[in-house]
Amino acid sequence: MRFFSDNAAPVCPEVLAALGAVNHLDTAYDGDQWSQQLDGRFSDLFGTQVRALWVPSGTSANALALAALCPPHGSVVCHRDAHIQNDECGAPEFYTHGAKLLLADGDGAKLTPETLRGAVANIRNDVHQVQPHAVSITNATEYGLVYTPQEVAAIGVIARERELGLHMDGARFANAVAHLDCHPGDVTWRAGVDVLSFGFVKNGGMSAEALIFFKPELAAATLYRRKRAGLLLSKGRYLAAQLLAMLDGDLWLRNARAANAGARLLAEAAPNRLVYPVQANEVFLKARPDEAARLRALGFDFYDWAPGEVRLVTSWDQSEAAIRPLAEAIAAL
């Protein structure tokens, strides 16, 4: 009955089992054998040499990534609806020691080459104006739309032309890859992404996200930033174990495919109400306040979005039987 957020979903059994398996005396911080496996396992996944760090939240992953790409006197171009702009309480500005977020437009919270070029076109190259140093895109976006490898590559071309770092907020990266059915490298480093915040908590993890550096040298200073920020947890093996469990047997993709399938089931119930195409596990529907109230009266929990719109989020653990009652209630409005 709960479609408010995949953040509220339970931890998947494989992750809980992995936590139990490492619940014994071992080396502290990130010196344990599980943390030491992350570089190799994620390098295998992406098909290139990476540096992988665990962090406890998506906000910390995004903020540390941007701090690696942008100096305090610089700016980061992002969509005006981006999570780093609207939902992270100034953490990117805090972790970068004052860098500015430069806001751009695009339908469905997607940057385009045109909006990116427009955002930086009139910035003079002098000390009186904040110079762009990075671009941040979200995949899947805050409206559930997915950047294709070609779309990311088009932004990557501009980033290279302007010597900008390219960050991808992948809080729902698994859902994006599941929709695209592509190699994860195709939509990241092969398309020009320098750093990825790889989300696991929404997808069945408990308290661990991965910060993936496709330019491993960028990770060196991040090790110190992570410690200075109080994010170097003393029992890091519990975070590393979660990430490794999600990689085993492509559990991250299995869970994402299940969540995406649930969203498609809801979308099929009300195609004329869709605000955006459903490509990941978020569904944005047109619904009057009285219609939303009727759904809530039946026990369904969800988020009011813009006026006359609601957001429904499906999770990895919701079966078709659990989702179909909401689909039928929407169709009956």
RAHUMO-V931349 format. One record per backbone hydrogen bond with DSSP energy under -1.0 kcal/mol. CO is the residue of the C=O (numbers start at 1). NH is the residue of the N-H. If there is no record, write none. Layout:
co=CO nh=NH
co=CO nh=NH
This chain:
co=1 nh=301
co=3 nh=313
co=5 nh=8
co=6 nh=9
co=12 nh=15
co=12 nh=16
co=13 nh=17
co=14 nh=18
co=15 nh=19
co=16 nh=20
co=17 nh=21
co=18 nh=22
co=20 nh=23
co=22 nh=24
co=28 nh=31
co=32 nh=36
co=35 nh=38
co=37 nh=41
co=38 nh=42
co=39 nh=43
co=40 nh=44
co=41 nh=45
co=42 nh=46
co=43 nh=47
co=43 nh=48
co=51 nh=213
co=53 nh=211
co=55 nh=209
co=57 nh=61
co=58 nh=62
co=59 nh=63
co=60 nh=64
co=61 nh=65
co=62 nh=66
co=63 nh=67
co=64 nh=68
co=66 nh=70
co=71 nh=74
co=74 nh=100
co=75 nh=133
co=75 nh=134
co=76 nh=102
co=77 nh=136
co=78 nh=104
co=79 nh=82
co=82 nh=86
co=83 nh=87
co=88 nh=91
co=90 nh=94
co=91 nh=95
co=92 nh=96
co=93 nh=98
co=94 nh=97
co=100 nh=76
co=102 nh=78
co=104 nh=80
co=106 nh=109
co=107 nh=110
co=112 nh=116
co=113 nh=117
co=114 nh=118
co=115 nh=119
co=116 nh=120
co=117 nh=121
co=120 nh=123
co=124 nh=126
co=126 nh=129
co=131 nh=75
co=133 nh=165
co=134 nh=77
co=135 nh=167
co=137 nh=169
co=141 nh=144
co=145 nh=141
co=148 nh=152
co=149 nh=153
co=150 nh=154
co=151 nh=155
co=152 nh=156
co=153 nh=157
co=154 nh=158
co=155 nh=159
co=156 nh=160
co=157 nh=161
co=158 nh=162
co=159 nh=164
co=165 nh=135
co=166 nh=194
co=166 nh=195
co=167 nh=137
co=168 nh=197
co=169 nh=139
co=170 nh=173
co=170 nh=199
co=172 nh=176
co=173 nh=177
co=174 nh=178
co=175 nh=179
co=176 nh=180
co=177 nh=181
co=183 nh=186
co=185 nh=190
co=188 nh=191
co=188 nh=193
co=189 nh=192
co=194 nh=214
co=195 nh=168
co=196 nh=212
co=197 nh=170
co=198 nh=210
co=200 nh=205
co=201 nh=204
co=204 nh=12
co=209 nh=55
co=210 nh=198
co=211 nh=53
co=212 nh=196
co=213 nh=51
co=215 nh=218
co=216 nh=219
co=219 nh=223
co=221 nh=225
co=222 nh=226
co=223 nh=227
co=224 nh=228
co=225 nh=229
co=226 nh=231
co=227 nh=230
co=231 nh=233
co=234 nh=29
co=235 nh=238
co=236 nh=240
co=237 nh=241
co=239 nh=243
co=240 nh=244
co=241 nh=245
co=242 nh=246
co=243 nh=247
co=244 nh=248
co=246 nh=252
co=247 nh=250
co=248 nh=251
co=250 nh=254
co=251 nh=255
co=252 nh=256
co=253 nh=257
co=254 nh=258
co=255 nh=259
co=256 nh=260
co=257 nh=261
co=258 nh=262
co=259 nh=263
co=260 nh=264
co=261 nh=265
co=262 nh=266
co=263 nh=267
co=264 nh=268
co=267 nh=270
co=270 nh=273
co=273 nh=286
co=281 nh=314
co=283 nh=312
co=284 nh=275
co=285 nh=310
co=288 nh=292
co=289 nh=293
co=290 nh=294
co=291 nh=295
co=292 nh=296
co=293 nh=297
co=295 nh=300
co=296 nh=299
co=301 nh=3
co=303 nh=311
co=306 nh=309
co=308 nh=287
co=309 nh=305
co=310 nh=285
co=311 nh=303
co=312 nh=283
co=315 nh=318
co=319 nh=323
co=320 nh=324
co=323 nh=327
co=324 nh=328
co=325 nh=329
co=326 nh=330
co=327 nh=331
co=328 nh=332
co=330 nh=333
